Amino acid sequence: MQSDSNFEQNLVFLIGPPRSGSTLLARMLGAHGAIHAPEEPHLITPLAHLGYYDGVDSAPYDPVITRQAARALVAALPGGDSAYLAALRAYTDAIYRGLLASGPGGAQLLLDKTPAYALSLGFLARLYPGARYIVLTRHPLAVWSSYVDSFFDGDDRIAHGHNPLLERYVPAIARFLREAPVEIHRVRYEALVRDPEAHARELARFLGIEFEPAMVDYGSVAEARRESTRGLGDPMTVARETRATTRSLAKWAEAATGRPDRVGMYREILARLPDADLETWGYPRAEIEAALDAIDLGGRRAPRPPLTRYTLERKVLVALRRHIRPGTRLGSLVRKARDVCDVLLR
């Protein structure tokens, strides 16, 4: 579908899995005077699963009937699929226009950094073929390690049972990169943190704006403006930094030192990822396996992170997931209490 207006040229989608460094990159971009980077809107995902393009397994309505009805509805429209897509675009355009208008004066571009969009890229590319897309990849095991340690208190099994993150995101993003149905600018996290200025300049060229030093030293912008770039992403690390740092590059391997169980989990997950997808991401299997072989399984385990309010909350949630069964009264209460937190885990 082609746009009837030029508004989609004001949209920038930052695509990457959770814990890939997307919050860092969003803060860098959001520090530019021409870019508004609000909290993750999670606007596209529900639309992609209304039943016509994709559906859901469970809902407070009958998903099967809804899917059938959606297909019949679209078939009955004079314009069919194009008319349906245009109607969805009218809704998202109105929301995005409002978000852009709510941003700081001078903002011309709206950045939507919602990791879950990586699982609906076919729909997103059809909805906004004229938008610009930035795709961020990171060492897959670094993504997984950060996810587990940030949200599941280091428990790989509980984390994987809740969300097999890499098995979902790596193939989806790799396919998008190979097919390239839209204009894409690729960024590798490791390269970004090693030379943030070079990448900031490349991104500025891609977006058609002038480079601003604040993109590198994003901590130099006013606190009120920086708040808008945090959203639902990294609640700790990025908020403490004022510019990109390389300190996290080796953390995934350090977190596995002295932990055969974790290395075993790394290998299990890696075995499920196709070679072609790893190559597309830029992290060949042989390189990852060589790094795994170099981990000292008999070494001293990394120290536990200091206990903060956030880490305490994660410990409580992990304990509840281990011991509270769904369907019970207590389980229902726990589910309600953790709904807000769980949006971070997808």
N, C-alpha and C positions, 0 to 999 in steps of 0.2 A: 504494500500500500504506500502510495506517495502522499506526502503531506500537502494539505491545502494552504498552509501558511509556512512562514519561515521560523516559527517559534521553536521548533525542535532543534534548530541550530544553536539555541541558547542553552541546551541541555547537555550535560556531561555526566556519563555514568561511569563510576569507578567500580570495576568488577574484580572480586577476589574472595577467597574463602575467609571465614572467621580466623583471626590470629595470623593473618598474612602480612600485617603492616598497613592495612588500609586506613586505620585511624590516623597513623602518622602521616600518610600521604594526603589524606583529607585535610589535615591541619596545615600542611604545607601549602596546599592549593587554596584553602580557605583564608590563608593569611594574605592572599593577593586581593587588592582593592576591587578587582573586576569580578571576583568569584564569591558567590554566597554558598556556604556549605552548611546547611541546617542539619538537625538531627536526622538520623536514618528514618525516612518516612514509611518504609515498607508498603509502598503504594501499589507496586506492580504485582507482587506475588499473589494476593487474593484474586486479582482480575485474571491471572493466568490459569487459575483453578476454578473458574466458575462452571466448568463442565463442558464447554465447547472445545477449547484447546487442551485442557487438562482438567483433572478432577481431584477429589480427595477421597480417602478411604472411609472416613467417618466424619459426621457433622450433625448438628441439631436439626437436620432435615435429611431426606432420602437422597444420597448422592447419585444413585443409579437413575432414579426418575429425573433428577435435575439434569443429568448429562443427556438423557434422551430428549428432554424438553428443550434444552439449549440447542441441540442439533436441529430439532424440528423448527424452532423459532428462527434460527439463522437461515435455514433453507427457505422459509416463508418470506423473508425480507426481500424486497425488490432488488436490493443491491447485494444480497447474500453476505458472504464473508467480509467483503469490503465495507458494506454498510455497518455491519456489527463492529468491525475494528474502528471505524470512524466514530461510532457512538462511544466506545471505550476511550478513544483519544480525546473526545470532547470533555469527558470527565477528568482524565489525567492532566490535560492541558490547563483546565481551570484551576486545579490544585497547584500545579507547578507554577503557573503564572502568579498565583497568590503568594506562594513561598518566595518567589523571586522578588516580588514587590515588597515583601516584609523584611527583606535583607537590607544591608547598609546601602546608603546612596552611592551610586556609581557602579553597583554590581550589574554586570551584563550576562553573566553565566551562572546557572544553577547546577551545583554538584549534588548528585544523589549517590551516596555511598551506602548501599544496603547489601550485605553479603549474600542474602538469600536469593537475590536476583540471578546469581550464577546458576541456579537450578531451573531457571525459566528463560534462558537466553534466546531460544528460538522465538518465543512470544515477544519478548522485549524488542528484538531486532525487527520484527514485523510491525510492532506498534510505533517504534521510533527509528526508522532506517536512516534518517538524516542527522541523528544526534551523534555526538562523538563519544567513543568508548576508550577508557583506559583500563587495561587488564594487568593486574598485579599478581605475580606468582612468587612463591617463596619455597625454599627447600621443604618438600612434603613432610618430612619427619620433624622439622622445626615447627611447622604449623600444628602437627598433631601434639607434640610435646607441650607447646604453649597452651593449646586448648585444654589438655588434661590437667596441667599444673595450675592453670588460671581458674578453671571452673569445676574441677573434680578432685582437688586435693591430691593430685598425683595418682589416682586410681584409674589405670588404663582400661580395665575390664568394665567398670561401671560406666566410664565415658563412652566406650565403644558400644555398649548395650543401649545407651541413650541415643547415640548418634554416630554411625560409622562415617565420620566426617570426610576422610580422604577418599573413600570409595564412592562417595556421592559427588564431591566437588572436582576432583582431578579429571575424571572422564568428561564431565560437562564443560569445564573450561577448556580442556584440550581440544575437544570437538569444535568449540566456538572459534578457537585460534586457527585451527586448520581450515575451517570453512570460510572464515572471515567475511560474513555477510554484510558487515558495516565497516566504517572507518575505525581502525583500532591502533592505539599506541601501546606498546608493551613496556612494562617495567618489571625488572627483577629486584626483589627486596634487597638482596645482598649487595647488588651494584648501587642501588639507591642510597643506602646508608654509608657506603664507602665514598661516594662522590655526589652528595645531594645537590650541589650547585649545578653540575653538568646536567643532571636529570631535570632539575627545575627549569633550566633554560630550554631543554628539549620539549618539555611539557608546555611551556609558554608558547613556543613556536607552533606546536601542534594545535593549541587552542586559539591561536591568532591574537595573542596578547603580548604586551611587553613584559620581559622578566622584571621582577621586583625582588630585592634582597630579602624582604620579609618572608619569602617563600622558603628560604633556607633557615633563617633565624626566626622561625615562626613564633617563638616565645617573646619576640620584641613587640608584637602587636598588642593592643589594649586587651586587658583581661576580658572585658565584656564581649569583644569580638571573638576571642579565642574560645569562649564558652560555646559558641554556635557550631564549632567544628568538632566537638567531643562526641556528642550523640550517644549512641548505645554501644560504642566500641570499647577499646581498651580503657578500663576504669582506673588503671594505676600507672603503668610504665610511661605511656606517652604524656600523661598529665604532669609527670614530674620533670620531663625533659623540655628544653627550649629549642633543640634542633636534633636532627637525626644522629644516632650513635651506633657504633658497631658492637656494643657490649653484648648484644643478644645473639650474635652469629653462632657462637659455639655452645649455647645453652642446651640445645637439644641433646648433644652428645654428652655434655657434662652431667645432665640430668639422668643419663643412663649408666654412668660410671658406678660399678659395684652392684648393678641391678640386672642380673640375667633375665628376670621376669619382664622388665621393660624392653630389653633388646629383643627378647623373644616375641613380644607384641609388635615391635617395630617390624620384625621380619614377616610376621603373619600378615600385617597390613600391606607391606610392600609386595608380597606374593600375589595379592589380589589386584594390583594395579598393572595395567597393560604396559609393555615396553614403549609402545608408540606414544602413549599419553605422557609417560615420564619424559621421553625425549622432547615432546612438544612443550612441556613445561620448562625444559632446559636443565633437567636433572637426571641424566642417564642412570639406569639401574646399576651399572658397574661401579660408578662413582659413589653411589649411596652405599652399596654393599661394602666397598673398600673402607668407607668411613665407619661402618658398623663393625667390621673386623678389627678396626684399630681401637675400639672402646675397651678399656680395662675393666673386665668384669669382676676382677678381684680387688679393685681399688676401693678407696674410701668414697662412700656416697656423698653427694653434694649436701650441704647443710640445708635444713628446712628454712623456708622464707620466714621472716619475722611475722608474728601474729598481729594482724591488723583487723579492724572491723570487717573489711571485705573478706580477708582470708578466713575469718571465723564464720562468716555467713556461708562460705563455700563448704567448710567442714561440716556444718550442720546439714546443709542440703545433701551432701554425699552420704552422710549417716542415715538420713531419712530415706534416700533411694535404696540403701542396702536393706533396711529393716521394716519399712512401712509398705504393706501390700496395698495395691489399688483395690477399690471396691468396698473397703471397710470405711466406717465413719471417720476414723482417724486419718485414713488414707485420703479421703475426700477433703478434709480440712487442710491437710498438708498440700494437696494439689492446688487448692485455691491460694494458699499462702505463697507458693513458689511460682505461680503463673507469670508474675512480673519478671522474676529472675530468669525464667526459662527463655525469654525472648532473646537473651544474650547468647544462648547456647546453640542457636540455629544459624 
